[in-house]
Amino acid sequence: MSDTSVTDTATTHTWLAIGPAGTLGWITTVTGGYTFKLVGDDTERAVYPSLEAAKGALYSALVPGTEWPEFREH
């Protein structure tokens, strides 16, 4: 008989936030939820419990007057 081991593989999902001028940032899955980075950020932002919360936080971090970005799963 042989031993069979099961390994977990991490799957990360990414959504690009796209505005009229191009990519504004992205949201990724992390342990415990979702986080985002804007183009030019050095580090990820806080962890949010849902994709919708992360989208709202990303939008809130944009320059006032920016239109709601299109989010595309990548």
mmCIF file of the N, C-alpha and C atoms, coordinates in Angstrom:
data_MODEL
# 
_entry.id   MODEL 
# 
loop_
_atom_site.group_PDB 
_atom_site.id 
_atom_site.type_symbol 
_atom_site.label_atom_id 
_atom_site.label_alt_id 
_atom_site.label_comp_id 
_atom_site.label_asym_id 
_atom_site.label_entity_id 
_atom_site.label_seq_id 
_atom_site.pdbx_PDB_ins_code 
_atom_site.Cartn_x 
_atom_site.Cartn_y 
_atom_site.Cartn_z 
_atom_site.occupancy 
_atom_site.B_iso_or_equiv 
_atom_site.pdbx_formal_charge 
_atom_site.auth_seq_id 
_atom_site.auth_comp_id 
_atom_site.auth_asym_id 
_atom_site.auth_atom_id 
_atom_site.pdbx_PDB_model_num 
ATOM 1   N N  . MET A 1 1  ? 0.830   -1.175 0.000   1.00 0.00 ? 1  MET A N  1 
ATOM 2   C CA . MET A 1 1  ? 0.000   0.000  0.000   1.00 0.00 ? 1  MET A CA 1 
ATOM 3   C C  . MET A 1 1  ? 0.874   1.237  0.000   1.00 0.00 ? 1  MET A C  1 
ATOM 4   N N  . SER A 1 2  ? 0.377   2.266  -0.625  1.00 0.00 ? 2  SER A N  1 
ATOM 5   C CA . SER A 1 2  ? 1.119   3.524  -0.627  1.00 0.00 ? 2  SER A CA 1 
ATOM 6   C C  . SER A 1 2  ? 0.336   4.589  0.118   1.00 0.00 ? 2  SER A C  1 
ATOM 7   N N  . ASP A 1 3  ? 1.074   5.496  0.689   1.00 0.00 ? 3  ASP A N  1 
ATOM 8   C CA . ASP A 1 3  ? 0.433   6.613  1.371   1.00 0.00 ? 3  ASP A CA 1 
ATOM 9   C C  . ASP A 1 3  ? 0.016   7.644  0.333   1.00 0.00 ? 3  ASP A C  1 
ATOM 10  N N  . THR A 1 4  ? -1.164  8.175  0.504   1.00 0.00 ? 4  THR A N  1 
ATOM 11  C CA . THR A 1 4  ? -1.639  9.228  -0.378  1.00 0.00 ? 4  THR A CA 1 
ATOM 12  C C  . THR A 1 4  ? -1.758  10.500 0.437   1.00 0.00 ? 4  THR A C  1 
ATOM 13  N N  . SER A 1 5  ? -1.108  11.521 -0.020  1.00 0.00 ? 5  SER A N  1 
ATOM 14  C CA . SER A 1 5  ? -1.210  12.786 0.699   1.00 0.00 ? 5  SER A CA 1 
ATOM 15  C C  . SER A 1 5  ? -2.010  13.772 -0.146  1.00 0.00 ? 5  SER A C  1 
ATOM 16  N N  . VAL A 1 6  ? -2.736  14.590 0.540   1.00 0.00 ? 6  VAL A N  1 
ATOM 17  C CA . VAL A 1 6  ? -3.533  15.608 -0.130  1.00 0.00 ? 6  VAL A CA 1 
ATOM 18  C C  . VAL A 1 6  ? -2.891  16.953 0.176   1.00 0.00 ? 6  VAL A C  1 
ATOM 19  N N  . THR A 1 7  ? -2.659  17.708 -0.849  1.00 0.00 ? 7  THR A N  1 
ATOM 20  C CA . THR A 1 7  ? -2.090  19.037 -0.647  1.00 0.00 ? 7  THR A CA 1 
ATOM 21  C C  . THR A 1 7  ? -3.102  20.079 -1.096  1.00 0.00 ? 7  THR A C  1 
ATOM 22  N N  . ASP A 1 8  ? -3.152  21.162 -0.346  1.00 0.00 ? 8  ASP A N  1 
ATOM 23  C CA . ASP A 1 8  ? -4.016  22.269 -0.717  1.00 0.00 ? 8  ASP A CA 1 
ATOM 24  C C  . ASP A 1 8  ? -3.243  23.194 -1.647  1.00 0.00 ? 8  ASP A C  1 
ATOM 25  N N  . THR A 1 9  ? -3.909  23.649 -2.676  1.00 0.00 ? 9  THR A N  1 
ATOM 26  C CA . THR A 1 9  ? -3.280  24.626 -3.551  1.00 0.00 ? 9  THR A CA 1 
ATOM 27  C C  . THR A 1 9  ? -4.007  25.943 -3.390  1.00 0.00 ? 9  THR A C  1 
ATOM 28  N N  . ALA A 1 10 ? -3.253  26.992 -3.274  1.00 0.00 ? 10 ALA A N  1 
ATOM 29  C CA . ALA A 1 10 ? -3.842  28.318 -3.112  1.00 0.00 ? 10 ALA A CA 1 
ATOM 30  C C  . ALA A 1 10 ? -4.264  28.839 -4.473  1.00 0.00 ? 10 ALA A C  1 
ATOM 31  N N  . THR A 1 11 ? -5.441  29.359 -4.530  1.00 0.00 ? 11 THR A N  1 
ATOM 32  C CA . THR A 1 11 ? -5.937  29.966 -5.751  1.00 0.00 ? 11 THR A CA 1 
ATOM 33  C C  . THR A 1 11 ? -6.211  31.426 -5.463  1.00 0.00 ? 11 THR A C  1 
ATOM 34  N N  . THR A 1 12 ? -5.579  32.276 -6.214  1.00 0.00 ? 12 THR A N  1 
ATOM 35  C CA . THR A 1 12 ? -5.780  33.707 -6.049  1.00 0.00 ? 12 THR A CA 1 
ATOM 36  C C  . THR A 1 12 ? -6.591  34.221 -7.223  1.00 0.00 ? 12 THR A C  1 
ATOM 37  N N  . HIS A 1 13 ? -7.582  35.024 -6.919  1.00 0.00 ? 13 HIS A N  1 
ATOM 38  C CA . HIS A 1 13 ? -8.374  35.667 -7.962  1.00 0.00 ? 13 HIS A CA 1 
ATOM 39  C C  . HIS A 1 13 ? -8.032  37.141 -7.961  1.00 0.00 ? 13 HIS A C  1 
ATOM 40  N N  . THR A 1 14 ? -8.022  37.727 -9.146  1.00 0.00 ? 14 THR A N  1 
ATOM 41  C CA . THR A 1 14 ? -7.691  39.134 -9.296  1.00 0.00 ? 14 THR A CA 1 
ATOM 42  C C  . THR A 1 14 ? -8.735  39.815 -10.169 1.00 0.00 ? 14 THR A C  1 
ATOM 43  N N  . TRP A 1 15 ? -9.133  41.016 -9.756  1.00 0.00 ? 15 TRP A N  1 
ATOM 44  C CA . TRP A 1 15 ? -10.036 41.846 -10.540 1.00 0.00 ? 15 TRP A CA 1 
ATOM 45  C C  . TRP A 1 15 ? -9.324  43.156 -10.818 1.00 0.00 ? 15 TRP A C  1 
ATOM 46  N N  . LEU A 1 16 ? -9.213  43.531 -12.088 1.00 0.00 ? 16 LEU A N  1 
ATOM 47  C CA . LEU A 1 16 ? -8.621  44.810 -12.452 1.00 0.00 ? 16 LEU A CA 1 
ATOM 48  C C  . LEU A 1 16 ? -9.678  45.891 -12.369 1.00 0.00 ? 16 LEU A C  1 
ATOM 49  N N  . ALA A 1 17 ? -9.313  47.042 -11.847 1.00 0.00 ? 17 ALA A N  1 
ATOM 50  C CA . ALA A 1 17 ? -10.180 48.218 -11.828 1.00 0.00 ? 17 ALA A CA 1 
ATOM 51  C C  . ALA A 1 17 ? -9.727  49.099 -12.987 1.00 0.00 ? 17 ALA A C  1 
ATOM 52  N N  . ILE A 1 18 ? -10.612 49.279 -13.952 1.00 0.00 ? 18 ILE A N  1 
ATOM 53  C CA . ILE A 1 18 ? -10.240 49.961 -15.183 1.00 0.00 ? 18 ILE A CA 1 
ATOM 54  C C  . ILE A 1 18 ? -11.077 51.225 -15.353 1.00 0.00 ? 18 ILE A C  1 
ATOM 55  N N  . GLY A 1 19 ? -10.395 52.322 -15.612 1.00 0.00 ? 19 GLY A N  1 
ATOM 56  C CA . GLY A 1 19 ? -11.051 53.599 -15.875 1.00 0.00 ? 19 GLY A CA 1 
ATOM 57  C C  . GLY A 1 19 ? -10.806 54.013 -17.315 1.00 0.00 ? 19 GLY A C  1 
ATOM 58  N N  . PRO A 1 20 ? -11.264 55.196 -17.695 1.00 0.00 ? 20 PRO A N  1 
ATOM 59  C CA . PRO A 1 20 ? -11.096 55.668 -19.068 1.00 0.00 ? 20 PRO A CA 1 
ATOM 60  C C  . PRO A 1 20 ? -9.630  55.733 -19.516 1.00 0.00 ? 20 PRO A C  1 
ATOM 61  N N  . ALA A 1 21 ? -8.711  55.985 -18.592 1.00 0.00 ? 21 ALA A N  1 
ATOM 62  C CA . ALA A 1 21 ? -7.293  56.106 -18.947 1.00 0.00 ? 21 ALA A CA 1 
ATOM 63  C C  . ALA A 1 21 ? -6.523  54.803 -18.787 1.00 0.00 ? 21 ALA A C  1 
ATOM 64  N N  . GLY A 1 22 ? -7.191  53.734 -18.361 1.00 0.00 ? 22 GLY A N  1 
ATOM 65  C CA . GLY A 1 22 ? -6.509  52.456 -18.195 1.00 0.00 ? 22 GLY A CA 1 
ATOM 66  C C  . GLY A 1 22 ? -6.680  51.889 -16.800 1.00 0.00 ? 22 GLY A C  1 
ATOM 67  N N  . THR A 1 23 ? -5.774  51.009 -16.418 1.00 0.00 ? 23 THR A N  1 
ATOM 68  C CA . THR A 1 23 ? -5.852  50.331 -15.131 1.00 0.00 ? 23 THR A CA 1 
ATOM 69  C C  . THR A 1 23 ? -5.582  51.301 -13.984 1.00 0.00 ? 23 THR A C  1 
ATOM 70  N N  . LEU A 1 24 ? -6.501  51.292 -12.996 1.00 0.00 ? 24 LEU A N  1 
ATOM 71  C CA . LEU A 1 24 ? -6.371  52.143 -11.818 1.00 0.00 ? 24 LEU A CA 1 
ATOM 72  C C  . LEU A 1 24 ? -5.799  51.382 -10.635 1.00 0.00 ? 24 LEU A C  1 
ATOM 73  N N  . GLY A 1 25 ? -6.058  50.078 -10.602 1.00 0.00 ? 25 GLY A N  1 
ATOM 74  C CA . GLY A 1 25 ? -5.619  49.232 -9.500  1.00 0.00 ? 25 GLY A CA 1 
ATOM 75  C C  . GLY A 1 25 ? -6.162  47.835 -9.684  1.00 0.00 ? 25 GLY A C  1 
ATOM 76  N N  . TRP A 1 26 ? -6.067  47.029 -8.625  1.00 0.00 ? 26 TRP A N  1 
ATOM 77  C CA . TRP A 1 26 ? -6.570  45.669 -8.688  1.00 0.00 ? 26 TRP A CA 1 
ATOM 78  C C  . TRP A 1 26 ? -6.924  45.181 -7.300  1.00 0.00 ? 26 TRP A C  1 
ATOM 79  N N  . ILE A 1 27 ? -7.838  44.243 -7.280  1.00 0.00 ? 27 ILE A N  1 
ATOM 80  C CA . ILE A 1 27 ? -8.286  43.579 -6.052  1.00 0.00 ? 27 ILE A CA 1 
ATOM 81  C C  . ILE A 1 27 ? -7.854  42.130 -6.148  1.00 0.00 ? 27 ILE A C  1 
ATOM 82  N N  . THR A 1 28 ? -7.339  41.583 -5.052  1.00 0.00 ? 28 THR A N  1 
ATOM 83  C CA . THR A 1 28 ? -6.956  40.172 -5.022  1.00 0.00 ? 28 THR A CA 1 
ATOM 84  C C  . THR A 1 28 ? -7.537  39.498 -3.784  1.00 0.00 ? 28 THR A C  1 
ATOM 85  N N  . THR A 1 29 ? -7.736  38.189 -3.911  1.00 0.00 ? 29 THR A N  1 
ATOM 86  C CA . THR A 1 29 ? -8.178  37.419 -2.757  1.00 0.00 ? 29 THR A CA 1 
ATOM 87  C C  . THR A 1 29 ? -6.969  37.148 -1.871  1.00 0.00 ? 29 THR A C  1 
ATOM 88  N N  . VAL A 1 30 ? -7.214  37.208 -0.572  1.00 0.00 ? 30 VAL A N  1 
ATOM 89  C CA . VAL A 1 30 ? -6.201  36.891 0.430   1.00 0.00 ? 30 VAL A CA 1 
ATOM 90  C C  . VAL A 1 30 ? -6.894  36.107 1.537   1.00 0.00 ? 30 VAL A C  1 
ATOM 91  N N  . THR A 1 31 ? -6.113  35.542 2.423   1.00 0.00 ? 31 THR A N  1 
ATOM 92  C CA . THR A 1 31 ? -6.695  34.843 3.552   1.00 0.00 ? 31 THR A CA 1 
ATOM 93  C C  . THR A 1 31 ? -7.589  35.788 4.326   1.00 0.00 ? 31 THR A C  1 
ATOM 94  N N  . GLY A 1 32 ? -8.828  35.449 4.486   1.00 0.00 ? 32 GLY A N  1 
ATOM 95  C CA . GLY A 1 32 ? -9.753  36.279 5.247   1.00 0.00 ? 32 GLY A CA 1 
ATOM 96  C C  . GLY A 1 32 ? -10.545 37.275 4.435   1.00 0.00 ? 32 GLY A C  1 
ATOM 97  N N  . GLY A 1 33 ? -10.315 37.353 3.123   1.00 0.00 ? 33 GLY A N  1 
ATOM 98  C CA . GLY A 1 33 ? -11.111 38.280 2.339   1.00 0.00 ? 33 GLY A CA 1 
ATOM 99  C C  . GLY A 1 33 ? -10.430 38.771 1.079   1.00 0.00 ? 33 GLY A C  1 
ATOM 100 N N  . TYR A 1 34 ? -10.476 40.092 0.911   1.00 0.00 ? 34 TYR A N  1 
ATOM 101 C CA . TYR A 1 34 ? -9.986  40.735 -0.305  1.00 0.00 ? 34 TYR A CA 1 
ATOM 102 C C  . TYR A 1 34 ? -9.178  41.973 0.067   1.00 0.00 ? 34 TYR A C  1 
ATOM 103 N N  . THR A 1 35 ? -8.180  42.284 -0.725  1.00 0.00 ? 35 THR A N  1 
ATOM 104 C CA . THR A 1 35 ? -7.411  43.507 -0.534  1.00 0.00 ? 35 THR A CA 1 
ATOM 105 C C  . THR A 1 35 ? -7.200  44.139 -1.892  1.00 0.00 ? 35 THR A C  1 
ATOM 106 N N  . PHE A 1 36 ? -6.708  45.365 -1.899  1.00 0.00 ? 36 PHE A N  1 
ATOM 107 C CA . PHE A 1 36 ? -6.468  46.023 -3.174  1.00 0.00 ? 36 PHE A CA 1 
ATOM 108 C C  . PHE A 1 36 ? -5.210  46.878 -3.127  1.00 0.00 ? 36 PHE A C  1 
ATOM 109 N N  . LYS A 1 37 ? -4.728  47.190 -4.307  1.00 0.00 ? 37 LYS A N  1 
ATOM 110 C CA . LYS A 1 37 ? -3.630  48.127 -4.500  1.00 0.00 ? 37 LYS A CA 1 
ATOM 111 C C  . LYS A 1 37 ? -4.023  49.034 -5.646  1.00 0.00 ? 37 LYS A C  1 
ATOM 112 N N  . LEU A 1 38 ? -3.700  50.302 -5.520  1.00 0.00 ? 38 LEU A N  1 
ATOM 113 C CA . LEU A 1 38 ? -3.822  51.220 -6.638  1.00 0.00 ? 38 LEU A CA 1 
ATOM 114 C C  . LEU A 1 38 ? -2.497  51.236 -7.378  1.00 0.00 ? 38 LEU A C  1 
ATOM 115 N N  . VAL A 1 39 ? -2.524  51.580 -8.648  1.00 0.00 ? 39 VAL A N  1 
ATOM 116 C CA . VAL A 1 39 ? -1.285  51.720 -9.398  1.00 0.00 ? 39 VAL A CA 1 
ATOM 117 C C  . VAL A 1 39 ? -0.414  52.728 -8.646  1.00 0.00 ? 39 VAL A C  1 
ATOM 118 N N  . GLY A 1 40 ? 0.809   52.372 -8.384  1.00 0.00 ? 40 GLY A N  1 
ATOM 119 C CA . GLY A 1 40 ? 1.727   53.242 -7.655  1.00 0.00 ? 40 GLY A CA 1 
ATOM 120 C C  . GLY A 1 40 ? 1.830   52.947 -6.174  1.00 0.00 ? 40 GLY A C  1 
ATOM 121 N N  . ASP A 1 41 ? 0.906   52.133 -5.634  1.00 0.00 ? 41 ASP A N  1 
ATOM 122 C CA . ASP A 1 41 ? 0.994   51.744 -4.220  1.00 0.00 ? 41 ASP A CA 1 
ATOM 123 C C  . ASP A 1 41 ? 2.184   50.821 -4.006  1.00 0.00 ? 41 ASP A C  1 
ATOM 124 N N  . ASP A 1 42 ? 2.842   50.977 -2.865  1.00 0.00 ? 42 ASP A N  1 
ATOM 125 C CA . ASP A 1 42 ? 3.940   50.084 -2.511  1.00 0.00 ? 42 ASP A CA 1 
ATOM 126 C C  . ASP A 1 42 ? 3.446   48.828 -1.804  1.00 0.00 ? 42 ASP A C  1 
ATOM 127 N N  . THR A 1 43 ? 2.358   48.957 -1.064  1.00 0.00 ? 43 THR A N  1 
ATOM 128 C CA . THR A 1 43 ? 1.834   47.825 -0.308  1.00 0.00 ? 43 THR A CA 1 
ATOM 129 C C  . THR A 1 43 ? 0.327   47.711 -0.511  1.00 0.00 ? 43 THR A C  1 
ATOM 130 N N  . GLU A 1 44 ? -0.183  46.543 -0.149  1.00 0.00 ? 44 GLU A N  1 
ATOM 131 C CA . GLU A 1 44 ? -1.620  46.323 -0.226  1.00 0.00 ? 44 GLU A CA 1 
ATOM 132 C C  . GLU A 1 44 ? -2.324  47.089 0.876   1.00 0.00 ? 44 GLU A C  1 
ATOM 133 N N  . ARG A 1 45 ? -3.583  47.346 0.671   1.00 0.00 ? 45 ARG A N  1 
ATOM 134 C CA . ARG A 1 45 ? -4.400  48.055 1.657   1.00 0.00 ? 45 ARG A CA 1 
ATOM 135 C C  . ARG A 1 45 ? -4.934  47.035 2.659   1.00 0.00 ? 45 ARG A C  1 
ATOM 136 N N  . ALA A 1 46 ? -5.924  47.434 3.433   1.00 0.00 ? 46 ALA A N  1 
ATOM 137 C CA . ALA A 1 46 ? -6.520  46.559 4.449   1.00 0.00 ? 46 ALA A CA 1 
ATOM 138 C C  . ALA A 1 46 ? -7.233  45.366 3.799   1.00 0.00 ? 46 ALA A C  1 
ATOM 139 N N  . VAL A 1 47 ? -7.601  44.401 4.623   1.00 0.00 ? 47 VAL A N  1 
ATOM 140 C CA . VAL A 1 47 ? -8.364  43.244 4.151   1.00 0.00 ? 47 VAL A CA 1 
ATOM 141 C C  . VAL A 1 47 ? -9.849  43.520 4.399   1.00 0.00 ? 47 VAL A C  1 
ATOM 142 N N  . TYR A 1 48 ? -10.644 43.308 3.378   1.00 0.00 ? 48 TYR A N  1 
ATOM 143 C CA . TYR A 1 48 ? -12.088 43.545 3.437   1.00 0.00 ? 48 TYR A CA 1 
ATOM 144 C C  . TYR A 1 48 ? -12.815 42.209 3.353   1.00 0.00 ? 48 TYR A C  1 
ATOM 145 N N  . PRO A 1 49 ? -13.967 42.094 4.025   1.00 0.00 ? 49 PRO A N  1 
ATOM 146 C CA . PRO A 1 49 ? -14.647 40.799 4.125   1.00 0.00 ? 49 PRO A CA 1 
ATOM 147 C C  . PRO A 1 49 ? -15.341 40.329 2.850   1.00 0.00 ? 49 PRO A C  1 
ATOM 148 N N  . SER A 1 50 ? -15.594 41.254 1.918   1.00 0.00 ? 50 SER A N  1 
ATOM 149 C CA . SER A 1 50 ? -16.288 40.853 0.689   1.00 0.00 ? 50 SER A CA 1 
ATOM 150 C C  . SER A 1 50 ? -15.702 41.599 -0.502  1.00 0.00 ? 50 SER A C  1 
ATOM 151 N N  . LEU A 1 51 ? -15.951 41.068 -1.672  1.00 0.00 ? 51 LEU A N  1 
ATOM 152 C CA . LEU A 1 51 ? -15.502 41.711 -2.899  1.00 0.00 ? 51 LEU A CA 1 
ATOM 153 C C  . LEU A 1 51 ? -16.159 43.080 -3.043  1.00 0.00 ? 51 LEU A C  1 
ATOM 154 N N  . GLU A 1 52 ? -17.430 43.168 -2.724  1.00 0.00 ? 52 GLU A N  1 
ATOM 155 C CA . GLU A 1 52 ? -18.139 44.444 -2.838  1.00 0.00 ? 52 GLU A CA 1 
ATOM 156 C C  . GLU A 1 52 ? -17.535 45.495 -1.909  1.00 0.00 ? 52 GLU A C  1 
ATOM 157 N N  . ALA A 1 53 ? -17.158 45.099 -0.698  1.00 0.00 ? 53 ALA A N  1 
ATOM 158 C CA . ALA A 1 53 ? -16.526 46.038 0.238   1.00 0.00 ? 53 ALA A CA 1 
ATOM 159 C C  . ALA A 1 53 ? -15.173 46.502 -0.296  1.00 0.00 ? 53 ALA A C  1 
ATOM 160 N N  . ALA A 1 54 ? -14.410 45.603 -0.882  1.00 0.00 ? 54 ALA A N  1 
ATOM 161 C CA . ALA A 1 54 ? -13.108 45.961 -1.445  1.00 0.00 ? 54 ALA A CA 1 
ATOM 162 C C  . ALA A 1 54 ? -13.279 46.902 -2.638  1.00 0.00 ? 54 ALA A C  1 
ATOM 163 N N  . LYS A 1 55 ? -14.291 46.651 -3.473  1.00 0.00 ? 55 LYS A N  1 
ATOM 164 C CA . LYS A 1 55 ? -14.563 47.547 -4.601  1.00 0.00 ? 55 LYS A CA 1 
ATOM 165 C C  . LYS A 1 55 ? -14.889 48.954 -4.098  1.00 0.00 ? 55 LYS A C  1 
ATOM 166 N N  . GLY A 1 56 ? -15.724 49.031 -3.078  1.00 0.00 ? 56 GLY A N  1 
ATOM 167 C CA . GLY A 1 56 ? -16.083 50.330 -2.515  1.00 0.00 ? 56 GLY A CA 1 
ATOM 168 C C  . GLY A 1 56 ? -14.887 51.051 -1.918  1.00 0.00 ? 56 GLY A C  1 
ATOM 169 N N  . ALA A 1 57 ? -14.022 50.310 -1.230  1.00 0.00 ? 57 ALA A N  1 
ATOM 170 C CA . ALA A 1 57 ? -12.826 50.906 -0.630  1.00 0.00 ? 57 ALA A CA 1 
ATOM 171 C C  . ALA A 1 57 ? -11.861 51.395 -1.712  1.00 0.00 ? 57 ALA A C  1 
ATOM 172 N N  . LEU A 1 58 ? -11.691 50.598 -2.757  1.00 0.00 ? 58 LEU A N  1 
ATOM 173 C CA . LEU A 1 58 ? -10.825 51.020 -3.856  1.00 0.00 ? 58 LEU A CA 1 
ATOM 174 C C  . LEU A 1 58 ? -11.372 52.298 -4.478  1.00 0.00 ? 58 LEU A C  1 
ATOM 175 N N  . TYR A 1 59 ? -12.663 52.334 -4.744  1.00 0.00 ? 59 TYR A N  1 
ATOM 176 C CA . TYR A 1 59 ? -13.282 53.519 -5.331  1.00 0.00 ? 59 TYR A CA 1 
ATOM 177 C C  . TYR A 1 59 ? -13.105 54.735 -4.425  1.00 0.00 ? 59 TYR A C  1 
ATOM 178 N N  . SER A 1 60 ? -13.262 54.543 -3.136  1.00 0.00 ? 60 SER A N  1 
ATOM 179 C CA . SER A 1 60 ? -13.106 55.652 -2.178  1.00 0.00 ? 60 SER A CA 1 
ATOM 180 C C  . SER A 1 60 ? -11.681 56.191 -2.146  1.00 0.00 ? 60 SER A C  1 
ATOM 181 N N  . ALA A 1 61 ? -10.714 55.371 -2.507  1.00 0.00 ? 61 ALA A N  1 
ATOM 182 C CA . ALA A 1 61 ? -9.313  55.784 -2.499  1.00 0.00 ? 61 ALA A CA 1 
ATOM 183 C C  . ALA A 1 61 ? -8.914  56.542 -3.761  1.00 0.00 ? 61 ALA A C  1 
ATOM 184 N N  . LEU A 1 62 ? -9.799  56.572 -4.749  1.00 0.00 ? 62 LEU A N  1 
ATOM 185 C CA . LEU A 1 62 ? -9.506  57.278 -5.994  1.00 0.00 ? 62 LEU A CA 1 
ATOM 186 C C  . LEU A 1 62 ? -9.708  58.783 -5.818  1.00 0.00 ? 62 LEU A C  1 
ATOM 187 N N  . VAL A 1 63 ? -9.184  59.543 -6.737  1.00 0.00 ? 63 VAL A N  1 
ATOM 188 C CA . VAL A 1 63 ? -9.328  61.003 -6.727  1.00 0.00 ? 63 VAL A CA 1 
ATOM 189 C C  . VAL A 1 63 ? -10.824 61.347 -6.774  1.00 0.00 ? 63 VAL A C  1 
ATOM 190 N N  . PRO A 1 64 ? -11.278 62.281 -5.936  1.00 0.00 ? 64 PRO A N  1 
ATOM 191 C CA . PRO A 1 64 ? -12.688 62.681 -5.974  1.00 0.00 ? 64 PRO A CA 1 
ATOM 192 C C  . PRO A 1 64 ? -13.119 63.076 -7.386  1.00 0.00 ? 64 PRO A C  1 
ATOM 193 N N  . GLY A 1 65 ? -14.302 62.636 -7.766  1.00 0.00 ? 65 GLY A N  1 
ATOM 194 C CA . GLY A 1 65 ? -14.836 62.920 -9.094  1.00 0.00 ? 65 GLY A CA 1 
ATOM 195 C C  . GLY A 1 65 ? -14.562 61.832 -10.111 1.00 0.00 ? 65 GLY A C  1 
ATOM 196 N N  . THR A 1 66 ? -13.736 60.845 -9.733  1.00 0.00 ? 66 THR A N  1 
ATOM 197 C CA . THR A 1 66 ? -13.457 59.730 -10.634 1.00 0.00 ? 66 THR A CA 1 
ATOM 198 C C  . THR A 1 66 ? -14.715 58.884 -10.779 1.00 0.00 ? 66 THR A C  1 
ATOM 199 N N  . GLU A 1 67 ? -15.017 58.484 -12.004 1.00 0.00 ? 67 GLU A N  1 
ATOM 200 C CA . GLU A 1 67 ? -16.164 57.615 -12.244 1.00 0.00 ? 67 GLU A CA 1 
ATOM 201 C C  . GLU A 1 67 ? -15.897 56.230 -11.659 1.00 0.00 ? 67 GLU A C  1 
ATOM 202 N N  . TRP A 1 68 ? -16.993 55.516 -11.334 1.00 0.00 ? 68 TRP A N  1 
ATOM 203 C CA . TRP A 1 68 ? -16.884 54.133 -10.849 1.00 0.00 ? 68 TRP A CA 1 
ATOM 204 C C  . TRP A 1 68 ? -16.151 53.320 -11.910 1.00 0.00 ? 68 TRP A C  1 
ATOM 205 N N  . PRO A 1 69 ? -15.080 52.624 -11.555 1.00 0.00 ? 69 PRO A N  1 
ATOM 206 C CA . PRO A 1 69 ? -14.332 51.852 -12.545 1.00 0.00 ? 69 PRO A CA 1 
ATOM 207 C C  . PRO A 1 69 ? -15.070 50.576 -12.953 1.00 0.00 ? 69 PRO A C  1 
ATOM 208 N N  . GLU A 1 70 ? -14.666 50.050 -14.070 1.00 0.00 ? 70 GLU A N  1 
ATOM 209 C CA . GLU A 1 70 ? -15.134 48.737 -14.505 1.00 0.00 ? 70 GLU A CA 1 
ATOM 210 C C  . GLU A 1 70 ? -14.215 47.712 -13.847 1.00 0.00 ? 70 GLU A C  1 
ATOM 211 N N  . PHE A 1 71 ? -14.786 46.683 -13.261 1.00 0.00 ? 71 PHE A N  1 
ATOM 212 C CA . PHE A 1 71 ? -13.998 45.631 -12.623 1.00 0.00 ? 71 PHE A CA 1 
ATOM 213 C C  . PHE A 1 71 ? -14.064 44.379 -13.500 1.00 0.00 ? 71 PHE A C  1 
ATOM 214 N N  . ARG A 1 72 ? -12.891 43.906 -13.926 1.00 0.00 ? 72 ARG A N  1 
ATOM 215 C CA . ARG A 1 72 ? -12.813 42.712 -14.772 1.00 0.00 ? 72 ARG A CA 1 
ATOM 216 C C  . ARG A 1 72 ? -11.987 41.643 -14.065 1.00 0.00 ? 72 ARG A C  1 
ATOM 217 N N  . GLU A 1 73 ? -12.570 40.462 -13.942 1.00 0.00 ? 73 GLU A N  1 
ATOM 218 C CA . GLU A 1 73 ? -11.795 39.365 -13.352 1.00 0.00 ? 73 GLU A CA 1 
ATOM 219 C C  . GLU A 1 73 ? -10.691 39.006 -14.318 1.00 0.00 ? 73 GLU A C  1 
ATOM 220 N N  . HIS A 1 74 ? -9.515  38.818 -13.778 1.00 0.00 ? 74 HIS A N  1 
ATOM 221 C CA . HIS A 1 74 ? -8.329  38.574 -14.621 1.00 0.00 ? 74 HIS A CA 1 
ATOM 222 C C  . HIS A 1 74 ? -7.729  37.236 -14.281 1.00 0.00 ? 74 HIS A C  1 
# 
